[in-house]
Structure formats: C-alpha cells, structure tokens
Amino acid sequence: MLLASLPFYPLVSFLLLIVFGKKLSWQLAAIISVSSMALTVLVSVILLFELSVSQNQVMTVNLWHWFDLTNQLATSEVNIRFYLDGLSAVMISVVTGVGFLIHLFAAIYMKADVNFSRFMAYMNLFIVAMLILVLADNLVLLYLGWEGVGLCSFLLIGFWYQEKSNVLAARKAFIVTRIGDTSMAIGLLLLFNTFGEFNIATVTTLAQQANNIAAGPSAEQANNIYWIALLLLGGAVGKSAQLPLQTWLPDAMAGPTPVSALIHAATMVTAGVYLIARMHGIFLLAPEVMNYVAWLGALTLLLAGVAALAQTDIKRVLAYSTMSQIGYMMLALGAGAWSAGVFHLMTHAFFKALLFLTAGAVIYALHHQQNLFKMGDLWKKLPFESSLFVVGLICLMALPGTSGFFSKEAIIAQLWSSNTAGPLLWWCAILGALLTSIYSCRLFFLAFLGTARFTKKTHSEKSTLLRSTLIVLALLSLFGGLIPLDLSLVFSALNERPLAQLDEPSWLHSIAIITPFIGILFSWFYFKHYRTAPIKGTEHDIQPSDSKLVVFCRQGLGFDALYNALLVKPYQWLAAVNKYDIFDQIIMLNAWYVSLWHEALLLVQNGSLRWYLAAFGLAIILLLGVSFL
Amino acid sequence: MTLTVIMLALLMAGALAWRTEKYWQGSAKWLALISLALLATVFAVFVMSHEIKPNDGFAHLQVLSRVDWIKTFNIQYSIAIDQLSIVLIALTWLLGIICVLVSWHEIQRHVGFYYFNLLLTIAGIIGVFVAVDMFLFFFFWEVMLLPMTAIIAIWGHEKRQFAALKFFIFTQVSSLLMLVAIIATGYFHLLQTGQLSFYYLDWLLLDIPLEISQYLMLGFFIAFAVKLPSVPVHSWLPDAHTQAPTAGSVLLAGVLLKTGAYGLIRFVIFLFPQASEQFAPIAATLAVVSIVYGAKMAFAQQDFKRLVAYSSISHMGFVMLALFAFNSNAYQGAIVTMVAHGLSSAALFAMAGMIYQRIHSRDLADMGGFWQSAPRMGGFALAFAGAAFGLPGLANFIGEFVSLVGVFQVMPEFAIIAAFGLIGSAIYGMVLFQSSFQGTPKRDIIDLQSRELIICGSLLLTLLAIGLYPTLLLKFSFGV
C-alpha cells in the first residue's frame, strides 16, 4: 500500500501549487513542496527496509486496470502497477534522496523568482513522473513516466520562457528526445508483437525461455530480439544524451541550476541507463546490440570529454561531463557489468548533483556569471563553495577512496575480459578517465585559482539550510561508494556465465588507478597560466582560445551543424515550399478552370446584336465548310 | 421513440430560440444550453435504462423504431443504436454544450438564427449516428451539412463565404457519389431478392460479388474519406476550420469528422468486408500519407486554427489506418482516438477562439509570452497541445498507442511510418504552444474567466479520465 502511494505525495503538492499558484507565499510554497519530498523520502526508506526483509526481494502493487490488448493467443492486461526490486530500489533512493536535497536547495536558491511556486510545482511533477518511470511494471507505464519526465524537462529548461534562446533550447531538448522516444515506441510495438506482453518480468522470462530451449530461439525471434534491443537503445540514447542524439543536453543548461542538477545530471538523463538495465533480459540475447551499447558509450565518453575541454561556460563543462559519465554507464551495460553501471549511476548522481549545486552557488555569488574566464581566485573568496567543489571534482576524477573511484574502477575492471567489450574499449575508458581529470583540473584552475577576473564583489548565500544540503551531498559523494549494492537477484544468473578466457595483464589495475594522477600532473604544467598569478609587468590576460579546432570542440564537434543541415533545414524547406498545400492547389485548378469558362462565356454574352450576328454567320460558314469537306 | 423525440425537440428548441431572441435578447443561448443539457440527460437515462435489461444491451445494433416513409421505394424511417453510436452521440452532447458555451459572447449578429442552426446541426449529427435506412442516413447527412455551411458562411471570419462554398462543394460532390452507391446497392437488393430495400440490416445479408461490391464500396469510401478527411481530398478542412466561428470549428473537428469515421466503420467495412479488405493497402497508404503530410503541413502554418486543422488531418489518419487494419486492438484504438481527437481538437479550437476574442488575431506572429499574463490559459493550452502530441496519461495516447499496436500486428511497415507522426506532432505541438505562450510577452491578456474555465476544465478532465481509465470507454465498444 505504501508503495502505491509513493508518487502521490509530490503529485498532491504539484496540484496544490498549480491551483493556488502565485497566491501562495514563498514560505507556504516551499513548505508544501519540500515537505512532500521529505514524506516521499521517509516512505521510500520504509519501503527499502520492507524490501530487504521481504522474501524474494520483490514487491508489487496493482493500482488499477489500464487497458487490455489482444495478442495472437489471449488478452494481455496493461495495468497501472508498480514493481519494486533491487534495481528500482536504487533508483527510488536516488530520485527521492537527491531529489529531496535538490528541492531543499532550490527552495532557497529560487526564492527571489516571481514564479517560485510554478518552479517547485514542475520539480514535484518531475519527481512524480520519474518515480512512475522507475516503478513501472510494464513498458507502457514506463513510457508514460518516460514522456512525463521529458515534458517536465521541457518545462524546466524553458522555465525562463521570456528568453528566446531558452525557448529554443527547450524545444530542441523535447524534439531530439522525442526522436529517441519514437524509436522506443516502435521497439515496444515489435516487442508486443514478439512476446504478446508488456509486463517487464514476463517479457524477461519469455525471452529466457526462448533462449533456453535446446534449439535456441528461432531465427525470426532472434532477429526480432535484435531489433527490439536496437530500438530500445534508440530511446535510451535520446534520453541519456548519448551519441547520436546527444546534442540537446548542453543547450538544456539554459534551465535554472537546480534543474540541471536534478534532471540533467542526477536522474532523468540516467533513465536510458535504467531502461537498458531493466531490459537486460532482452539485451543479453542480443550481444551485437550490447556491443553497440558499449561502443556508443565509449564514443560519447571520449567525444564529451574532448568537448568539455574547450568549454567556457561552467555549466556546459559539467553538462559534457555528465554525458561522458553516462557514457561510462553505457559502456558498463554494454560490457555486461550491470551492477557496476547502476552503481556508477548512483555515485554519479551524488557527486554531479553536488557539482551542479555548488556551481549554482558560485554563479549566484558572482551575480549570474557563468563564464569560467570571468572567474578566478574563488578559492580565497568563496572557501566553502570551493572546498565542496573540490570534493565533487575528486569524485568525478575517481581519486582512490571516493565514491567515484569505487564505481568507475568496478566498471573498468570488467571491461577487458568482457565478451561484448574488450581491450580496445578498456583503453577508451582509460583515455576517458585521463580526459576527465584534465578537464576537471582545467575547470578548477580557471574558476578557483589564478587571478580574479571579475570586478563586482561576491555575495555568497550563507543560509545554513542551503549549506547543509551541500554538505550532505558532499558526504554522500565521498562515502557513497561504501553503500553495499547487491543486485545479484535482479541481474539473474544468466550474466554470470563464464566470460571469455582472456588473460588479464597484471598491470591493468595499476594503470586504471594511476591515470587520473597522470591527468592532474599533466594539467598542473599544461594549464600553468590558468592557476598562477601573472608575473608583474607582463601582459597576462587569460582569453579562451579561438582557434578553429577549439571552437569546433566547444560547439560539440559539429553535430549541431550537421543535424541542422541534414534534418532541420530540409524539413523547414519542405514546409516552406509547400506552405500552400500542393493538393489544394491541384484541386483548386478545377475552380480556376470553371471560372475561366465563366469569364469567357460572359464575354460572349455581351448583349450587342452585331456580335451575335457575326458569331452566327461565322458558325454557319464553319458548319458549311465542315460539311463540304 | 425517445431518440426521435430528442431530435424533434432539438429542432423545436432551435426554432423557439430563433423566435424568442427577437423578444428577449440573450434568451436564445440559455434556451439552447438548457435544452441540450436536458436532452442529453434524457438520452443518458434512456441508454442506462436500456442497459439494465438483461436481453439487450448495445453490443449489437438495437432497432428502436421502424415505420414506412416512402412506400413506393420501400424507404423507411428506421433508427437503431449500438455502442459505437452511443459513444459518438455522447461526444456530440458534450461538444454541443461546449459549442453553446464558446459562442456565449462571440456571436453578436443574428443570434437567434445562429442557435437554430447550431441545434439543427446537432440534430442532424445525431440522426446520422442512428439512421439505419440508407435513404434516411443520406437525408440526415444533408441536414447536418446545410446549417453547418450556414454557420460558416454567416458567422465566420474574413474569408467565410469562400470557405463555406468550398466546404459545401466538397461534401456535395462526394455525397453525390454516395447517393449513387446507395441507389445502386438498393437496386442490387431488388435484383437479388426481388424487393427494393434501403434497410441497413437487409443490406448486411446481401451477398454481393466482389467485382460489384468494389465499386459500391468505393462510392461510400470516397464520401467518408472526404469527410474524415484524408489526403488528397482534405483541403476543404483547413479553410473551413479556419474561417468558421469557434463553435463551428469545435463541431466540425469534434464530431463532423467523426461521421466520416463512423461511416467507414458502419457502411464501408461492415457492408463490404471483402472489398474493404482488398482495398486496405490503398486506404492504409492514404492514411499514413495523411498522418505524415498533415503533421508536416501543420508545422508550416502561421495561423493558430489552420495549424490545428492540419493536425486533425494527421490524427484522423490514425483512425483510418487503424480501421483498415482489421484487428481488434486497432479497432478499439480507433474508437478511442475518435473520441480523444474530438475532445482535444475541440479544446484547441476553443482555445483559439478565446485567444481571438482577446487579441483579434489568429496569427501566431501576433502571439507570444501569454503565459505571463494568463498562466491558467497557458497551463490548459499546454495540456491540450500535449494531448495532441500524444502525451501518455491523456486520451489520445491510448488511442494512438493501442491502434499502433494493432496495426503493427497486421502491417508493421505502415505502423512504423505512422509512428513518425509522433515526431511530427511533437514539432507542431511545440511550435503551437511555444509561439503563443512562451517567448517575450508581446501583450497582456486577461486570464480565463469562469465560463472558459468550465469549458477547458471539463474537456481536460474528460481527456484525463479516458487517458488514465480507458475502460470507461472501451467497455462500451467491444461489440465487434
């Protein structure tokens, strides 16, 4: 029963905030939205406890019957029904826990905004949709949550809708993810056609059964499963901003910073990872697709790392960093390291939320300055924020002992000998780790060391509540790696099959551990001019480089331009060229033809006798002529 | 009997409204509203009381009355209903009431005559949904058409006469084909059984050879495809919808288009199952072209109402595609889509009317940033746009998803192309919502008033109810 009520606390809060809107004072709106989240956290803690003592570690609750579908054999029910197991438990802890902290932060951070209650309402609605997404027991309900979070993301990116650029960023995010969603929807259709079911657990069992019979799945079924996995992957890359649908995420930073922390770092963008982990039963039967997942992850990881190196906006650095970290998760999933991927999802949620929120605090302190090249020397000016940011960065770089270390090492350790990954992808992951530490250092040097490149006095928010949320997140980031995560029951025995017998060289682990330090060392010298005060008397002004290569990287390696030329422009052209509807014009030709005759005949009927006589005579001559011939 | 009385009562209420408006200004709208509400209740009670009886229920067509009309040709006044017509009539009542509410302040000229036309159209629509004598059906088909044309031509926008004429000619030409098909089928009945008959239930028993039924089917199909509308005979719709007064657009999009879908189900697919099955690839092709082309055209529009009009073409494409899949999932999806589209497009047209009343323009370029001054309106506009682009939780999603599931089982290629309509709908939905309610505020407008809140609220609640609990609707339409 408790499980059924979980999404309703934020839902009630959402309704209250929307109905009463601006009539609510800041206090009241903040109390309603934050306390609803507190209640959600409380309930999920109880649920986690109940789950851990329950027998098979699964809880389900049926809310109501949604609709029926008929398949070849029988009727299959699609219900509004929640399903809680180890995997969704991890997700709800992240969503409610991090969600609660971010709500609390946002309540203070957004205090001055005139539309405060609308903001909190959207945040609440987002939590509702996200909870439905992770708790859904069937794919249609999951799709409901999936679209719901997309809508909230759209609303929150465009929260400051008066700015044209924000509106466009919101539109882009929605449409690009919608392309992924459409692929996912087609995947669902094919899935229903193959298995006659939308229930995830049933589909997983059916897929396993098909695989377990002696002959293996029939060729047609295997082919279907391949396509299902591929199409679902399409949905996942859209939501999780992976290649080739990654372009919306950097622009999504137009939203308020708590939104970037909650939606575009900690929770929604990891929905793709969740989807693949949830459907692992299907993906395991399509090793080729797992291989694609790994490669897409690896490529995104590198691409985003390179792009992050060239950014000038602090939030965009973090956005690319999110993309690349999700790339790690995808890589893990592709390699079959399910638990490690989910583990990284969790730790990433902690430290990336911390990074974003601290960045928000910094941006706020600098009067909405987001440009790294207009920062500098914040270490002295904002010691509290700086130290927390450092905590976030060392987790991101995965320095030993931090949560990021545990999860990232867990991923890297399984890559080399995986069937669907291998040494090459292992090297990609290492290279990615190197890039991560380099762009982290660059960010740190630019923002916190060197000389102050701003003139206004900083004003830092000293609210204890706000600071304590940051401290809690920092603690989670540091020690979250110690949370025991046992997902062996979720990821069934199937993935424990013996891996390829590749001998792992003994130096693998040492390399993986050393890599971030190499990156730091490299940056220490390479970005020297960023971190040191200028020598007196010399010209020493730091400017972002505007060489072609850097600009190319800054713009996300040209994907925007490519899609613009390949898709957006042709569609707009097509729309413009056929604005007046060719079919209509063809049909209206009839009308034109009729009125042409009308005009012509009107000319003839002019009432003058001479004209009639002449026409009469001419006609007689013509007729005679014809008959003689 | 009751249904006949309801239709007559609508006609009389209309005539009364026309008269009384001359003496008491402002009485016509109240009269229309009260009579619609009252008759809707009568209808509901009638259906409920019939439901309880153990032997019938409306899974199959229930003949309600059957009297001779023109004896020489064996033409009868015969009406019957089943679940399909009940659902569509219920939709008609709801939207009829909405129509009166949206016209409340909008109609200032010839008020009495306007409500006469409105009620007459509604009576005609109900007649179309219940007639089972084909001649009677044709009669109602025309009854519904004439006052609608008048509504567009008299109370419409700047190019109303052109639009009304276009609407009239399109539907007349196509219904002429239907008339030919009706007479031919009646004559065929004479050949086969020795008696002329236009009675639908008689026709169902006919055994028509495929070569003939192909052509007969085509006659009906074209009439209904124009009404639906399907590409390439859709082009009356953007003009008619754009130029019609708000209530006209609501009624057109909400119910009149559904008569096309209704006709496809009842008279094309049921009367000529074999011929339709043979025709399915062509119909499905037209349907997916409508889906994609409608969505693309909607994106190109600058006029709020024109955009919504093209989106209707796209949505009705889903209905036609689903119907020609001959699959029970798809059929249910089609019914839900019909109702859902009736509600959501009506809502969007009502929204267009509300904006027009405030800024006297339908041009998206004149809009922008309304959210600032009218947040409630913005919220509703977003929800209705969301319904249009198939946001799960609202009725349209159920309709489209279930029909796509069904279509995929039969003809996957078509379902995949149709799914691209999802992207197209997101694009025009975004354009519609963002260019009117987001962006730099161009001007301040008044937020929704209580009457408008009732309109938007009731439509949204119905959309949500069907979206979250479609059993409400689906338990009605299993009768196939």
Interface residues (C-beta under 8 A of the other chain):
Chain A: I18 G21 K22 W64 H65 W66 F67 D68 L69 T70 N71 Q72 I80 R118 V140 Y143 L144 E147 G148 L151 L155 G158 Y161 Q162 K164 V167 A170 R171 F174 I175 R178 I179 D181 T182 A185 I186 L189 L190 F192 N193 Y571 L574 A575 A576 N578 K579 D581 F583 D584 I586 I587 M588
Chain B: V231 P232 V233 H234 S235 P238 K296 M297 F299 A300 Q301 S328 N329 G369 W371 Q372 P375 G379 L382 G386 L391 P392 G393 F397 I398 F401 V402 L404 V405 F408 Q409 P412 A415 I416 A419 F420 L422 I423 A426 I427 M430 Q434 F437 Q438 G439 T440 P441 L468 Y469 P470 T471 L474
